[in-house]
Amino acid sequence: MFRRTFWFTAGAAAGVWATTKVNRKLRQLTPESLAAQAANKAIDAGHKLKDFALDVRAGMVQREAELGERLGLEAPVDPELPAQRRFAAIDRPEHTYNKHTYNSYNRNEDH
């Protein structure tokens, strides 16, 4: 008698456990749940990408400082020398070509 009760209880517990597990899995596979999981993964990827970009930027600043130090670009300015000048880009006139400004000679008009 105890043997049957034990196996009946074990079977019922296994059935409840399996049903719970299957229902959980089915809820994970609904479109809303899949969309939420994808959004969470995209947000995590965005955070990782931002962290990577910040690390790259910090490395760039550090390397530029090292190079400036080695090349003497960060050295104090000598008062006898003129200040370093930066050249502005040469302004080129915009291309004024359009059909209204050029000579619209049509050789077929003369004939």
C-alpha positions as CSV (number, residue, x, y, z in Angstrom):
1,M,0.0,0.0,0.0
2,F,2.8,2.5,0.9
3,R,4.6,1.5,-2.3
4,R,1.6,2.5,-4.4
5,T,1.1,5.8,-2.5
6,F,4.8,6.6,-3.0
7,W,4.7,6.0,-6.7
8,F,1.4,7.8,-7.2
9,T,2.8,10.9,-5.3
10,A,6.1,10.7,-7.3
11,G,4.2,10.5,-10.6
12,A,1.9,13.4,-9.6
13,A,4.9,15.5,-8.6
14,A,6.7,14.7,-11.9
15,G,3.6,15.6,-13.8
16,V,3.3,19.0,-12.0
17,W,7.0,19.7,-12.5
18,A,6.8,18.8,-16.3
19,T,3.6,20.8,-16.8
20,T,5.2,23.9,-15.1
21,K,8.4,23.5,-17.1
22,V,6.4,23.3,-20.4
23,N,4.2,26.2,-19.6
24,R,7.2,28.4,-18.7
25,K,8.9,27.5,-22.0
26,L,5.7,28.2,-24.0
27,R,5.5,31.7,-22.3
28,Q,9.1,32.3,-23.4
29,L,8.3,31.5,-27.0
30,T,5.4,34.0,-27.4
31,P,5.9,36.8,-29.8
32,E,5.8,39.4,-27.0
33,S,8.4,37.6,-25.0
34,L,10.6,37.1,-28.0
35,A,10.4,40.8,-28.8
36,A,11.2,41.7,-25.3
37,Q,14.2,39.4,-25.3
38,A,15.5,40.9,-28.6
39,A,15.1,44.4,-27.2
40,N,17.0,43.5,-24.1
41,K,19.8,42.0,-26.1
42,A,19.9,45.0,-28.4
43,I,20.1,47.3,-25.4
44,D,22.9,45.2,-23.9
45,A,24.8,45.3,-27.3
46,G,24.4,49.1,-27.4
47,H,25.8,49.4,-23.9
48,K,28.8,47.2,-24.8
49,L,29.3,49.2,-28.0
50,K,29.2,52.5,-26.1
51,D,31.7,51.1,-23.5
52,F,34.0,50.0,-26.4
53,A,33.8,53.5,-28.0
54,L,34.6,55.2,-24.7
55,D,37.6,52.8,-24.2
56,V,38.8,53.6,-27.7
57,R,38.4,57.3,-27.2
58,A,40.3,57.1,-23.8
59,G,43.1,55.1,-25.5
60,M,43.3,57.7,-28.3
61,V,43.6,60.6,-25.9
62,Q,46.3,58.7,-24.0
63,R,48.2,57.8,-27.1
64,E,48.0,61.4,-28.5
65,A,49.3,62.7,-25.2
66,E,52.2,60.2,-25.3
67,L,53.0,61.2,-28.9
68,G,52.7,64.9,-28.2
69,E,55.1,64.5,-25.2
70,R,57.6,62.5,-27.3
71,L,57.5,64.9,-30.3
72,G,57.6,68.0,-28.1
73,L,54.2,69.2,-29.3
74,E,53.1,69.8,-25.7
75,A,56.2,71.8,-24.8
76,P,55.7,75.3,-23.4
77,V,55.7,78.1,-26.1
78,D,58.9,80.1,-26.4
79,P,57.9,83.8,-26.1
80,E,60.4,84.7,-28.9
81,L,58.8,82.4,-31.4
82,P,55.5,83.4,-33.2
83,A,52.4,81.4,-32.2
84,Q,51.6,78.4,-34.3
85,R,49.1,79.2,-37.0
86,R,46.5,77.0,-38.5
87,F,45.6,77.5,-42.1
88,A,41.9,77.6,-43.0
89,A,40.7,75.6,-45.9
90,I,40.8,77.5,-49.1
91,D,37.3,78.6,-50.0
92,R,36.5,77.5,-53.5
93,P,33.7,79.1,-55.4
94,E,30.8,76.8,-55.8
95,H,30.3,75.2,-59.2
96,T,27.9,77.5,-61.0
97,Y,27.1,75.1,-63.8
98,N,23.5,74.7,-64.5
99,K,21.5,74.8,-67.7
100,H,20.6,78.5,-67.3
101,T,24.0,80.1,-66.9
102,Y,26.0,78.5,-69.7
103,N,25.7,79.4,-73.4
104,S,22.9,77.3,-74.6
105,Y,24.0,77.2,-78.2
106,N,22.1,74.5,-80.2
107,R,23.7,73.9,-83.6
108,N,20.4,72.6,-84.9
109,E,18.7,75.9,-84.5
110,D,20.6,77.5,-87.3
111,H,19.4,75.1,-90.0
